[in-house]
Amino acid sequence: MTKHKRILFLILFITAFFCFWCGEMSLSTLYSREHEFRGAAYAIVMFALAVVLWRCLRRQNRPWLCVFVLALALRVALGLFYSCRPVSDFLTEYQSASALAAGDMSLALSDKYTQKFPFILPFVFYQSLLIRIFSDHVGVLQGVNALITASICLLVYSIGCRYHRDCGILAGLCYAVYPSSVVMTQVLTNQHIAALLFYLVFWLLLRQFPPTKTTRASAPPAPVTRGFWPQLAAAGCLFGLGHSMRGIGQPLLIAILLFWLLYLPWKRVLLQGAVFVVCFALVSGGFYLFAWQKGILDSPWTRGDLRYKILTGFNHDSQGLFNTADYEGFFGAAPGDARDRFFREAMGERLENPVSVLYLLGAKVYRMWGVTDSSFYWMTTGETEALQQALSANPDQPELRRRLNALYDATNIFAVIDTGFYGLLTLSACLGAIPGLTSAGLKKFRANPAQTLLAWVLLGYASVHLLIEIQPRYRYFAMPAICILASMGLLKIWRRIGGSAA
């Protein structure tokens, strides 16, 4: 099969899958056939460009540079044409960081941070540091986010290269053009810096194992021990810093320990785990010790009462999404016996019927992983609300009406593009993560540490969100791993149709 035929076959496969995915979507999601066709056309163009770029970069000396430039250019271009207005928690965190950078501690000392959500304080201090270094302007923070997400593309490329160079290039390109990642760059969320730090940790940990020499290898690689201890300590410190930015370290830590158990003797796992956990604890606890000494927190052990996330996670009415009644009821009860009693009674009612709980878990999986990403909503909701208020005050403003309608149209088109792109990635990721049920398939799975680590990480991250509050934007952290696993699956398809590795 010639190169042109292979490329045509792959593009046709992408197009056919996308049309099937769109056909399965409800009209209430697509809004109109016009948006469906426009969104499908845009998505097909994006996939075609990614495939063409991959074919061009396979034999280049520095493909990572092109991946980084493409990712940065897309995100900067979006920032130049559209500036996001922070809303909700993002606005509160930005205002607190801005005040803190100016020397005003009043917002940082409010109950929201010191009693309810002390785990957000490290990110507030991080944003205040950026504001102090650069300037108090939302666009500057969004520019930093663009650099961070472009750097995540480099990590996606580097981790993918542990499997195969082609996989690294394709994974980097997929994440560079992934619509939700591009759009989410405009949102001032802690997920950007946390994802960068955690995937940097994964890359450092994978350096203990040599890259996969060939995709047909069946024996697990021998770990590298000499010179790895400084990298392990650095990984533990970065892991603690990432956990401080966004507190999702516990399930990831379990995934890392299980990953080591597959490749290392248990005594070695204990030794490496001890070093890693000590560095993690020192860094993650260091900020709270600093905040306690400065009088911000009453105790260096303060982390906030996170049971409300479990309470919301088992709310059948909201299907695990954020619920105002749960939030107000839980924090409205006095700390101690009253709050404990409120939690026990509410959880007792919600766990009373096991069948309903199973239905709830299924609904949570769908709401977390099966719906259109909310990144576009968070990017545009500030301007949308401002336009709606202006039109309510004075409806006779045709220019504002056109801008509002344009945002509605863009929202509908994005829903189609993101759904098609995400659908292809998840299907391909399943092909990349599941080697088969045979013993040979499992041996081949163990032969690739990058594949194993990412599979454990995704499993742990998805499992913990069965128990706690969910939001579609929380899958942001998982998307780099999904892109890497998807590129592995796409390479399998490529080889099936006669393609060769570079």
Secondary structure, DSSP 8 states (H G I E B T S, - for coil): --HHHHHHHHHHHHHHHHHHHHHHS-HHHH--HHHHHHHHHHHHHHHHHHHHHHHHHTT-S-HHHHHHHHHHHHHHHHHHH------HHHHHHHHHHHHHHTT--TTTTSHIIIII-GGGHHHHHHHHHHHHHS-S-HHHHHHHHHHHHHHHHHHHHHHHHTT-HHHHHHHHHHHHH-HHHHHHTTS--THHHHHHHHHHHHHHHHTTS---S-TT--S------TT-HHHHHHHHHHHHHHHHHSS-HHHHHHHHHHHHHHHS-HHHHHHHHHHHHHHHHHHHHHHHHHHHHTTSSS-TT----THHHHHHHT-TTTTTS--HHHHHHHHHS-TTHHHHHHHHHHHHHHTS-HHHHHHHHHHHHHHHHSS--SHHHHHHHHHHHHHHHHHHH----HHHHHHHHHHHHHHHHHHHHHHHHHHHHHHHHHHHH---SSHHHHHHHHT-HHHHHHHHHHHHHHHHTTTS---GGGGGTTHHHHHHHHHHHHHHHHHHTT----
